[in-house]
Amino acid sequence: MSVKDVSAKIFIKRAGEELKKLKELTPPKWSHFAKTGVHKERPPEQPDWWYIRAASLLRRIYINGPVGISRLRTHYGGRQNRGQAPEHSRRAGGKIVRTILQQLEQAGLVIKVERAGRKLTSKGVRMLEKIAERIKTGGT
C-alpha cells in the first residue's frame, strides 16, 4: 500500500496524530509565536500545527525524496501581499523545516544523504505505509 493511494488531507491528519506519540518530536517554545514564512501575516492558529507540518514533510519526502531544505521551503512558500504592487512568490522559513527534519532524524524516520538532502529510512517508510493501509481499510 502506497501513501499516494490515499487522500493527502486524511493521511496528513492521521500521520500527525501518530507523530504526537513520538517523544523526539516536540514543538520548541518559539514555535507558538513564529510565522511559517515571510509571506504570512500571522502565526498558525492550530495548536498542533507542528505535528501537521511534520506529517506533511514526511509525505513530501516519501513522494519526492531525497529532497533538500531549499526545495521544501519552495513547496511550503506562497504569494506575498505587497499592497498595490503585484504579488511575488516567497519561500517558507527554513528554521521550521530544518528543526522538524532534525527531530525526525533523531526519531529514526529520516536520514541525511550527502549532497542530496534527506530521505526516509525503512522505519519511516514502514510507518507511513502502515498509516496508509489503515486509512485504505477504514480502520483506526
C-alpha positions as CSV (number, residue, x, y, z in Angstrom):
1,M,0.0,0.0,0.0
2,S,1.4,3.3,-1.0
3,V,0.9,6.8,0.5
4,K,0.0,8.0,-2.9
5,D,-3.2,5.8,-2.9
6,V,-4.9,7.8,-0.1
7,S,-6.1,11.3,0.3
8,A,-3.4,13.7,1.3
9,K,-5.6,15.6,3.7
10,I,-6.7,12.5,5.6
11,F,-3.2,11.0,5.6
12,I,-1.6,14.1,7.0
13,K,-4.2,14.3,9.8
14,R,-3.7,10.7,10.8
15,A,0.1,10.8,10.5
16,G,0.1,14.0,12.7
17,E,-1.8,12.1,15.4
18,E,0.7,9.3,15.1
19,L,3.7,11.7,15.4
20,K,2.3,13.2,18.6
21,K,3.2,9.9,20.3
22,L,6.9,10.3,19.5
23,K,8.9,11.9,22.3
24,E,11.6,13.2,20.0
25,L,9.1,15.4,18.1
26,T,8.1,18.3,20.3
27,P,7.5,21.8,19.2
28,P,10.0,24.3,20.6
29,K,8.9,27.2,22.8
30,W,9.4,29.7,19.9
31,S,7.0,27.8,17.6
32,H,3.9,29.3,19.2
33,F,5.0,32.8,18.1
34,A,6.7,32.2,14.8
35,K,5.2,32.7,11.3
36,T,5.8,29.9,8.8
37,G,7.2,32.4,6.3
38,V,7.6,36.0,5.2
39,H,4.5,35.7,3.1
40,K,2.3,35.1,6.1
41,E,0.8,37.8,8.3
42,R,0.3,35.8,11.4
43,P,1.5,32.5,13.1
44,P,-0.6,29.3,12.6
45,E,-3.8,29.2,14.6
46,Q,-3.9,25.4,15.1
47,P,-2.4,24.3,18.3
48,D,-1.0,21.1,16.8
49,W,0.4,22.7,13.6
50,W,3.9,21.4,14.3
51,Y,2.8,17.8,14.0
52,I,0.7,18.5,10.9
53,R,3.7,20.2,9.2
54,A,6.0,17.2,10.3
55,A,3.5,14.7,8.7
56,S,3.3,16.8,5.6
57,L,7.1,16.9,5.4
58,L,7.3,13.1,5.8
59,R,4.7,12.7,3.0
60,R,6.6,15.1,0.7
61,I,9.9,13.2,1.3
62,Y,8.1,9.9,0.6
63,I,6.9,11.2,-2.7
64,N,9.9,13.3,-3.9
65,G,12.7,12.1,-1.7
66,P,15.6,12.6,-1.4
67,V,14.8,16.2,-1.1
68,G,16.6,19.2,0.4
69,I,15.5,22.1,2.6
70,S,15.6,24.6,-0.2
71,R,13.1,22.6,-2.3
72,L,10.9,22.1,0.8
73,R,11.0,25.8,1.5
74,T,9.8,26.5,-2.1
75,H,7.0,23.9,-1.7
76,Y,5.7,25.5,1.6
77,G,6.1,29.1,0.4
78,G,3.4,31.3,-1.1
79,R,2.5,34.6,-2.5
80,Q,3.3,37.8,-0.5
81,N,0.8,40.6,-0.5
82,R,2.7,43.8,-1.3
83,G,-0.2,46.3,-1.2
84,Q,-0.7,48.0,-4.5
85,A,2.4,46.3,-6.0
86,P,2.0,42.9,-7.7
87,E,2.3,39.8,-5.5
88,H,5.6,37.9,-5.6
89,S,6.3,34.3,-4.7
90,R,8.2,33.9,-1.4
91,R,9.8,30.8,0.2
92,A,8.8,29.5,3.6
93,G,11.0,29.9,6.6
94,G,13.8,27.4,6.7
95,K,14.2,27.2,10.5
96,I,10.9,25.4,11.0
97,V,11.6,22.9,8.1
98,R,15.2,22.3,9.4
99,T,14.2,21.8,13.0
100,I,11.4,19.3,12.2
101,L,13.7,17.3,9.9
102,Q,16.4,17.2,12.7
103,Q,13.7,15.9,15.1
104,L,12.6,13.3,12.6
105,E,16.2,12.3,12.2
106,Q,16.5,11.8,16.0
107,A,13.3,9.7,15.9
108,G,14.9,7.5,13.2
109,L,12.4,8.2,10.4
110,V,14.6,10.3,8.2
111,I,18.3,10.1,7.2
112,K,20.6,12.8,5.7
113,V,22.0,11.9,2.3
114,E,25.2,13.6,1.3
115,R,24.6,16.3,-1.4
116,A,21.0,15.1,-2.0
117,G,19.0,16.2,1.1
118,R,17.0,13.8,3.2
119,K,15.2,10.6,2.6
120,L,13.1,8.2,4.6
121,T,14.6,5.3,6.5
122,S,13.0,1.9,6.3
123,K,11.4,2.6,9.7
124,G,9.8,5.8,8.3
125,V,8.6,4.1,5.1
126,R,7.0,1.3,7.2
127,M,5.3,3.8,9.5
128,L,3.8,5.8,6.6
129,E,2.7,2.8,4.6
130,K,1.1,1.3,7.8
131,I,-0.9,4.5,8.2
132,A,-1.9,4.5,4.6
133,E,-3.0,0.8,4.9
134,R,-5.2,1.6,7.9
135,I,-6.8,4.5,6.1
136,K,-7.5,2.4,3.0
137,T,-9.0,-0.5,5.0
138,G,-11.1,2.0,7.1
139,G,-9.5,1.1,10.4
140,T,-8.3,3.5,13.0
